[in-house]
Amino acid sequence: MRRPRLGLAGLALVLLTGAACSLISSQVSTDQALRADGFANANVSIGATIGADGTVTATVSPKPGLDGLQAQSSEVASVVWTHFRGRFDRLGVSVNGLGRQDFTHDQLVSTLGPRPSGLDDQSVTSELNSGVAVVGWAVAGFVIVFLVAAVLLVVFLVRRSRRRHPPGYAAWPPGGYPQPWPPQGSWPQPQGQWPPPPGQWPPSPPQGSPPGGPPRVP
């Protein structure tokens, strides 16, 4: 049985999925926890920030039984704080129809206490940057392999052409082998009548006269 081969695109996808697996699973588990707590249409998104740990945004529909934006957003923040795996600097909570409220990491620590063990081990920004780096290396590797394959193909075609057509080889012209003599009836004909009629031959040189004129007297 032939084993399936993993192409470059598949390898890049596996590496990217592995690098971002933690964030994806955190988003999914947090969405499920918010819905289980009574917040419909829950959606958790993330973002990287330069020189910081990143941001998390949770968008939900209001939970029945809670009045006001403060109560709704505090409940959402509590669920995210205890379920989302990844350190962040700011949490934004948007409640449909009520508004938005932001929390810093320090505010959540003072209000909700330390996070469960392991949730702050990796920052959101570092996880996202790792995924981008993996994709960049995968694309660079693919480009290098493509260029090497193109060069090898050109070399192979050139060598193959030289084997089939050695130096000095000339292809026959269209129509077959070249003819060493012109076909019959195609010889050039002399101008006028040939042979010329009597009396039109050029005069013969006088007898006794050497070529080039009479001899010189010393």
C-alpha positions as CSV (number, residue, x, y, z in Angstrom):
1,M,0.0,0.0,0.0
2,R,1.4,3.4,-1.0
3,R,1.7,5.9,1.8
4,P,0.2,9.3,1.2
5,R,2.8,12.0,0.6
6,L,2.6,15.3,2.4
7,G,3.2,18.2,-0.1
8,L,4.6,21.6,0.8
9,A,1.2,23.2,1.0
10,G,0.0,20.4,3.4
11,L,3.2,20.7,5.5
12,A,2.7,24.5,5.8
13,L,-0.9,24.0,6.8
14,V,0.1,21.4,9.5
15,L,2.7,23.7,10.9
16,L,0.4,26.7,10.9
17,T,-2.3,24.8,12.5
18,G,0.1,23.5,15.2
19,A,1.3,27.0,15.9
20,A,-2.2,28.5,16.2
21,C,-3.9,25.4,17.7
22,S,-3.8,26.8,21.2
23,L,-5.5,30.1,20.2
24,I,-8.1,28.4,18.1
25,S,-9.0,26.0,20.8
26,S,-9.1,28.8,23.3
27,Q,-11.6,30.8,21.1
28,V,-13.8,27.7,20.6
29,S,-13.9,26.7,24.3
30,T,-14.6,30.3,25.4
31,D,-17.4,30.6,22.9
32,Q,-18.9,27.4,24.2
33,A,-18.5,28.6,27.8
34,L,-20.3,31.9,27.1
35,R,-23.2,30.2,25.4
36,A,-23.5,27.7,28.2
37,D,-23.6,30.6,30.7
38,G,-26.6,32.1,28.8
39,F,-25.0,34.5,26.3
40,A,-26.3,33.9,22.8
41,N,-24.4,34.6,19.6
42,A,-21.1,34.6,21.5
43,N,-18.0,35.3,19.4
44,V,-14.5,35.7,20.7
45,S,-11.8,37.3,18.5
46,I,-8.1,38.1,19.1
47,G,-5.6,40.7,18.0
48,A,-1.8,41.2,18.2
49,T,-0.3,44.5,19.5
50,I,3.3,45.6,19.0
51,G,5.2,45.4,22.3
52,A,2.2,44.1,24.2
53,D,0.5,40.8,25.0
54,G,-2.5,41.3,22.7
55,T,-6.2,41.9,22.9
56,V,-9.3,39.8,23.2
57,T,-12.8,40.9,22.2
58,A,-16.0,39.1,23.2
59,T,-19.2,40.0,21.4
60,V,-22.5,38.6,22.8
61,S,-26.2,39.1,23.0
62,P,-27.6,40.1,26.4
63,K,-28.1,37.4,29.0
64,P,-31.6,37.2,30.4
65,G,-31.8,38.3,34.0
66,L,-28.9,40.7,34.0
67,D,-29.7,44.4,33.9
68,G,-27.3,47.0,32.4
69,L,-24.1,47.0,30.5
70,Q,-22.0,46.8,33.7
71,A,-23.6,43.6,34.9
72,Q,-23.5,42.0,31.4
73,S,-19.9,42.9,30.7
74,S,-18.6,41.8,34.1
75,E,-20.2,38.4,33.7
76,V,-18.7,38.0,30.2
77,A,-15.3,39.1,31.5
78,S,-15.5,36.5,34.3
79,V,-16.1,33.7,31.8
80,V,-13.3,34.8,29.5
81,W,-10.9,35.2,32.4
82,T,-11.4,31.6,33.5
83,H,-11.6,29.9,30.1
84,F,-9.5,31.7,27.5
85,R,-5.9,30.3,27.2
86,G,-3.5,33.2,26.4
87,R,-2.2,36.3,28.1
88,F,-3.7,39.6,27.0
89,D,-3.4,43.2,28.0
90,R,-6.9,44.3,27.3
91,L,-10.3,42.6,27.1
92,G,-13.2,44.3,25.2
93,V,-16.8,43.2,25.8
94,S,-19.5,44.2,23.3
95,V,-23.1,43.5,24.3
96,N,-25.5,43.8,21.4
97,G,-27.9,46.7,22.0
98,L,-26.2,47.9,25.2
99,G,-22.7,49.0,24.3
100,R,-19.0,48.1,24.9
101,Q,-16.8,48.1,28.0
102,D,-13.0,47.5,28.2
103,F,-11.0,45.9,30.9
104,T,-7.2,46.0,31.4
105,H,-5.3,43.0,32.7
106,D,-4.6,44.7,36.0
107,Q,-8.3,45.6,36.5
108,L,-9.3,42.0,36.0
109,V,-6.7,40.7,38.4
110,S,-7.9,43.1,41.1
111,T,-11.5,42.2,40.4
112,L,-11.4,38.5,39.7
113,G,-8.1,37.4,41.2
114,P,-5.3,35.5,39.5
115,R,-6.1,33.4,36.5
116,P,-6.1,29.6,36.7
117,S,-2.8,28.0,36.3
118,G,-1.4,27.8,32.7
119,L,-3.7,30.3,31.1
120,D,-1.1,33.1,31.1
121,D,1.9,31.1,30.0
122,Q,1.9,32.3,26.4
123,S,0.7,35.7,25.2
124,V,-1.7,36.2,22.3
125,T,0.8,38.3,20.3
126,S,3.6,35.7,20.6
127,E,1.2,32.9,19.4
128,L,0.1,34.9,16.4
129,N,3.6,35.9,15.5
130,S,4.7,32.3,15.7
131,G,2.0,31.4,13.2
132,V,3.0,34.2,10.8
133,A,6.6,33.1,11.0
134,V,5.8,29.5,10.2
135,V,3.8,30.6,7.1
136,G,6.7,32.9,6.0
137,W,9.3,30.1,6.3
138,A,7.0,27.7,4.5
139,V,6.4,30.1,1.6
140,A,10.2,30.9,1.4
141,G,10.9,27.1,1.3
142,F,8.4,26.6,-1.5
143,V,9.9,29.4,-3.6
144,I,13.4,28.0,-3.2
145,V,12.3,24.5,-4.1
146,F,10.4,25.9,-7.2
147,L,13.4,27.8,-8.4
148,V,15.8,24.8,-8.0
149,A,13.3,22.6,-9.9
150,A,13.1,25.1,-12.7
151,V,16.9,25.3,-13.0
152,L,17.2,21.5,-13.1
153,L,14.5,21.3,-15.7
154,V,16.3,23.8,-18.0
155,V,19.6,22.0,-17.6
156,F,17.9,18.7,-18.4
157,L,16.3,20.1,-21.6
158,V,19.5,21.6,-22.8
159,R,21.5,18.4,-22.4
160,R,18.7,16.4,-24.0
161,S,18.7,18.8,-27.0
162,R,22.5,18.5,-27.4
163,R,22.3,14.7,-27.4
164,R,19.8,14.7,-30.2
165,H,21.5,17.4,-32.2
166,P,25.3,17.1,-32.0
167,P,27.6,20.1,-33.0
168,G,27.7,20.6,-36.7
169,Y,24.2,19.2,-37.3
170,A,22.1,21.0,-39.8
171,A,18.5,20.2,-40.3
172,W,17.4,19.3,-43.9
173,P,15.4,22.0,-45.6
174,P,11.7,21.6,-46.1
175,G,10.9,19.1,-48.8
176,G,13.5,16.4,-48.1
177,Y,17.2,15.9,-48.8
178,P,19.1,18.7,-50.6
179,Q,19.7,18.0,-54.3
180,P,23.4,18.2,-55.3
181,W,22.5,19.1,-58.9
182,P,19.8,21.3,-60.3
183,P,16.9,19.4,-61.8
184,Q,16.9,18.8,-65.5
185,G,15.8,21.8,-67.6
186,S,16.8,24.3,-64.9
187,W,20.3,25.1,-66.1
188,P,20.9,28.7,-67.1
189,Q,20.7,29.3,-70.8
190,P,23.2,31.5,-72.6
191,Q,22.0,34.8,-74.1
192,G,21.4,34.8,-77.9
193,Q,21.9,31.9,-80.3
194,W,24.3,29.1,-79.4
195,P,26.4,28.1,-81.1
196,P,26.8,31.5,-83.0
197,P,26.4,31.4,-86.8
198,P,29.4,31.5,-89.1
199,G,31.1,34.8,-89.2
200,Q,30.3,35.8,-85.7
201,W,33.1,33.9,-84.0
202,P,35.7,36.1,-82.3
203,P,38.9,36.6,-84.5
204,S,41.8,34.3,-83.8
205,P,45.2,35.8,-82.8
206,P,47.8,36.0,-85.7
207,Q,50.1,33.1,-86.0
208,G,53.6,33.6,-84.6
209,S,52.5,36.3,-82.2
210,P,53.0,35.2,-78.6
211,P,50.4,35.9,-76.1
212,G,50.6,39.5,-74.9
213,G,51.9,41.1,-78.2
214,P,55.1,41.0,-80.4
215,P,58.4,40.3,-78.8
216,R,60.4,43.2,-77.5
217,V,63.7,44.1,-79.3
218,P,66.7,44.3,-76.9
